[in-house]
Structures are given as structure tokens and as C-alpha cells.
Amino acid sequence: MESSTATAVRRKVPRPRADALRNRERIVTAAREMFVEFGPEVPLDEVARRAGVGNATLYRNFPDRDALVREVVCSVMDRTTLAAEAALTETGDAFEALSRFVHTSADERVSALCPMVQSTFDKHHPDLEAARERLEEQVEKIMRRAREAGQLRSDVGVGDLMIAVSQLSRPPAGTQCAGVDRFLHRHLQLFLDGLRAPAPSELPGTPVTVEDLRRPCRS
């Protein structure tokens, strides 16, 4: 006779209902918008209100603020990774894929969300590290292909790209975000044109890697 333990082991884990998945996605979308507008300390009941769900639903999906912030950052990195992959598949042009990644990153407000990793929760959480590795590997792949095709200058690294996108998509002090958005993609395109080979000048220093970005600053 089959034991109840064996039966329990083989029992399938129920899939989340479609409405539960939709609620989770609405929460993540609302949180992303409000984190960009107001920062990571925005009241979670305001996030629930914008998402159109109750507080209980929010906390059932995300037991604390750190869990929600982490999910938002992972979601943004995954979306930009998928955009880069899709561009490479659709066009076969590595530099075009790189351009789409840069513009999508700006639209996703990576510059506003990624600093939260440093200030609000464990940046070594497995979910966050996995999302970051997928993103970095895809961008490195695209940059390598563009470099091999003679489209991308040889003296830039993934870290250079990340710094530039972050800085260019962050509004200067004393300016309104809505006003700067009008010029965002124009300035990003100027930056992308500067990445093309052949390079008109030699850059000082060496290409910046993602490892360089993670090293602590020295006084």
C-alpha cells in the first residue's frame, strides 16, 4: 500500500491563479512608478492603492519593503535583458541591439532604481545576483559581437556603458524630471554615436568593468 508521504511528495504544487499573477504584476508596476517618483520609502499602502489592491494582497505577495524593492529591481533588469536579446534576434545587428538596450534602460528608469540595491537591502540576495548576471552577460555578449564586427570601439567596457546610461538618464539637480525626459533619448543617442568605431580619439585610462564598479571607493 502506498504511503501517504509518497503521495504527498508526488502531489503537484498548485499554480498561482491568473488573477493572483495579475495582482502581483500590478503591484510591481505601481511600485516601480512610485519608487521612481518618490524614492524607496514611499508608504506601501500608497503602492497598494495605486495598484488597485488591498494591503493584505500586497503583503501576501511581498512580506516587507525589501522584498518589494528587490522584486522591482529584478523585474527591471530582466525586462532590459529581454529587450537586448529580442533586438539581437530581430535585427542580427549587435550595435542596434546595444542601442535598444541603452534606450530601454533609460525608459525603465534604471538610474533611479539601481541605487536602491546599495541602500535598502542585501545586494547579494540570490535573486538579485541572478538577474544582474543575466543582464551583464547579455550586454557583454552584445558588446563583444559589435566589437568583432568593427562597429564598437575597442576601449570601452560594460562598466563604461552602465555608468554612462545611469548618469545620462538621471536629471541634473534643480531640474524637473518631466522636462529632462524630452531630451533624454537625444543625449543617449549622442553617447551611442560616440561608441562607434573607428574611435576619433583615445580615451584616458582603461575600460571599466562591472567588477570595477563594485570595488569600494578609496579615500
HELIX and SHEET records of a PDB file:
HELIX    1   1 SER A    4  ARG A   10  1                                   7    
HELIX    2   2 ALA A   18  PHE A   38  1                                  21    
HELIX    3   3 LEU A   44  ALA A   51  1                                   8    
HELIX    4   4 ASN A   55  ASN A   61  1                                   7    
HELIX    5   5 ARG A   65  THR A   91  1                                  27    
HELIX    6   6 ALA A   94  ASP A  107  1                                  14    
HELIX    7   7 VAL A  110  LEU A  113  1                                   4    
HELIX    8   8 PRO A  115  SER A  119  1                                   5    
HELIX    9   9 PRO A  126  GLU A  148  1                                  23    
HELIX   10  10 VAL A  158  LEU A  168  1                                  11    
HELIX   11  11 CYS A  177  LEU A  195  1                                  19    
HELIX   12  12 VAL A  210  ARG A  214  1                                   5    
END                                                                             
